[in-house]
Each structure stands twice: as structure tokens, then as C-alpha cells.
């Protein structure tokens, strides 16, 4: 198991982080390329991901997106890009914290400890998502409404989990595409619209006047919820 996976293309900072985190007792693995990080995330159990945005082969936002599709592990972005738009995008893509460079190692350590503590406390809770009488068991891939099992397709389930995890947050259509559909030929507006409509048929009392899954015209969709 890897406690902390560090993805950083700056050799000096990567080495400093590795020595510091190992000294603090964390099993640490450091890579400089995003593809190497994605491979490790598929092959190894990782407790926390610490990732830079500007990498040699891809940006860290893509790593956040792909990591969040399959895992609830805490993600901390570290970057010299301090624009508000970058920070908001990082949080929207699933990051739990965004640390501006340069940073003090003591501050980074405190943030890592806080995220690992939260991750441990919320591990079981994150496996079950709830909205009033709608219950989603992620581990069992089951959905019940008013105690009755719903038959959802794989993509409908993934869409529901994605939106429910970001409850009250408007998600852009392109973000939903990248998170759920890996085949670009399948990622079309009609495909997403169809899945939203079929999902509404299953979770809404009146699909024509939805209360849970809301369309934000010209932007995307938001799970508003009943609670």
C-alpha cells in the first residue's frame, strides 16, 4: 500500500517532498509523469494523492478526473497557478484541497494529516449516498427509492453517483462527458440528454418537472436533492 502518491515534475521539489514524507513515516511514491501516476492508481492501494497541475505529459486536472472516477481517496493539488478559476476547477474535478506554491512543509504536512483523518472517518459514509428516500450503495452498486430497488444501467448509475456526490453543485456538460464517457464518439449532447431523461424517469416523481436532477440551461446539470 502507498500512503502518499506524489506527482510532481520538478526534480528538486519532488525529492524534498519524498525525503520529508518518508521521514514523517509515510510510505511515499513519487513520479514525474501523469501516465505513471494513473498506472499506479490502478495497480496499487493509495491513501492520498498529491498532484501538481503542470506536468510533462498531461495536466493534473486530468489525473484528478480519472482518479475520482474510481476512488474516494483524498486529493490535494499543489500548484503555482493561483488564479481563482484554476482553484475552482480543481475543486469541481474532485480535489479536496488546493495548495499554492511555494508552501511550507509544516503546512503541507498538516493538510495531509487532516485529509487522511477525514478520509478514514468518512470511508464508510462515502460508500453510501443518501437523499431523502433515495439510497445509493456504491460498493454494491445498488439504488433504492422508497425501499424499492431501481434497475439502472451502468452509465445511469455512474451519472447518478457523480451528480449526487456534487450535490447542489452545477456540473458542466464537458466535465460530465470526461468523467463518464471515455469514448469521444459516444460523448455527444444527445447521449447525455438521453441518460438524464431516463434517469429522471426512475428517480423523479414527475420527470417533466424534476426536483432532484435540475437542468442549468447553457451550462449543465445539478443534483438539487429533496433534503
N, C-alpha and C positions, 0 to 999 in steps of 0.2 A: 504494500500500500504506500502511496505517496501522500504525505501530509500537504505539501505545497508544491504546485507546479508553476514555475516562473517562466514566462515567455517574454524575453527582452533581447533585442538585437544589439544593444550597447554592451560591448565586452566588459568594460570596467564596472558598470552598474550591475550587470549580471553576476560577475564574480563577487562583488561586495555583498549582494543580497544572498548569494549561496553560502558564503562563509558566515554571515551574520545569522541566518536562519538555522544553519546546521549547529552553530554554537548555542542557539536557544533551544536546541533539542528537537527540531522538526526534520523529518525525513524529507529532503528537498531535492527536486529535479529541475534543472534549468536548461532551456532550449532557446535558440535564437530564431527559429523559423516556425511559422504558424502551422504548416503541414505536420511538422514533428509533434507539435502540441496536440493537434487533433488525433493523431495516431495514438498517442499516449492516453488521451481521454477515452478512447475506445478500448484500449487494452488493459489499462490499469484502473484501480480504485483510487480516485483523487479526492482529497478532502477540501481543498481550496485552490482556486485558480487566480494567479496574479499575472495580469497581462498588460503589455504596452499596446498602444494603438498603432503606431507606425513601425511595421516590421518589414523584413526583407522581401517576403513573398506574398503577404496579404495584410490587411489591416486587422487590428484586434477586435473591431466590431463584428467581423465575420466569425471570429472564434467564439465570441460571446453568444452569437445567434445559434451556432451549431452546438455549443456546449449546453445551452439552455433547453434545446430540443429534447435532450435525453437525460438530463440530470438537474437536480436541485442544488448542486454544490455552490457554496458562496463564491462570487466572482468580484474581484477588486481590479478596477482599471487604474493604471498609473500612466500619466501622460503629461507632456509639456504643452499639449493643446488645451488651452484654458478657456476657449470660447464656451459660452453658455449652451450653444446649440450642440456642441460635441458632448458636453456633460449630460444634457437631456437625452440625446440619442443613446448614450451608453446605458443610462437607467432604463430607457424604453426597451432596449435589447436584452435586458436581464441582469445588468450589473447591480451588485449590492452596494458598492461604494466606488467613488471616483477620486483618486488622489493626484493632486497636481505635483509635477516635478519642478524643482527639486524638493525632496521631502526629508524629514529627519527620520532616521531608522527607528527611534523610540516611538514616534507617532505611527509609523507603518506597523510596528510590532503590536501596538495597542489595537489598531484597526483589525489586524489579522486575528488576534485573540478574541475580539468582540464578535467577528463573523463566524469563527469556529464555534464559539459558545452558542450563538444564535442557531447555527446550523444543527448543532447537537440537540438543542431544546426543541427545535421545530421539525425535526426529521420525520417523526410520526405524523405530526399535524399536516405537513406538506403532502403526505401521501393521500390525504382525503380533503377534497374541496367541497364546500357546502354553501348553498344559497337557498335559505328558507327550506322548502320541501324538496329541493334538488340536491342529490348527493352523488359526488363523483369519486370513486375509489380508483386512484391512478395505478396502484400496484396490481389490482385485479382487473383493471380496465373495464369497470362496470359503472353504469349510470342508473340511478333510480329516481323516480319522480313520484312523490306521494306514496312511497313504498313499493311502487311497481317498476320492474326492470324495463329499461328502454333498449331497443335494438338500434345501435348506432354503428355506422360504417367506421373504418379506421380513420379516415380523414375527418369525419364529423366529430369523432371523439377527440382527435388532436386539436381541431378548431375550438371545441368547447373548452378544453383544458387551457389552451393558450389564452383565450379571452377571459376565462374565469380567474386565472392566475393574475391577470392585469385588470381586475375588477375596477370599474369607474374610470379607466384609462382608455382614451381613444387610440386605437392601433391603426396605422396607415396600411393601405392595401398592399403596398410593396413589401412591407415588413411581414405581413401575414403570408404572402407568397413565399418569401425566402425561408420562413420558419417551417412551412408545411409541405410545400411542393418543391422538390429538388429538380424535377424535370421541367425545363423552361417552357417546353411546348405545351405543358399542362397548366402552366401558371397564367391563366388568362382571366379577365374580368368575369366572363360568363361562368367559368369554373367555380370561382369564389362565390359569386352570387347564387349559383345553384346550391352549393353546400350550406350557405347561410339560410336559404329558404327552406331546405329540407330539415335543417337543424331546428329552425323555428317551429316547423310543423310538429316536432317531437317534444319541445320544451316549453312552448308558449301556450297559454290558454286560448288566446286569439292571435294566431300568426299574422293576421293582417294589421293588427295594432299591438306590436310587440312591447313588452315591458322589460324583458331581460336583455335581449340582443338588439341593440339600437344601431340604426344606420346614421352615420355622421356624413351628410352629403358632401361630396367632393373630397373627402378625406379617407374614411374607412369605417370601422365598426367599433362599438364599445359594449362591454357587458355591464349593464347598469345594475341588475340584480333586483331582488324583491325585498331584501332586508334593509 
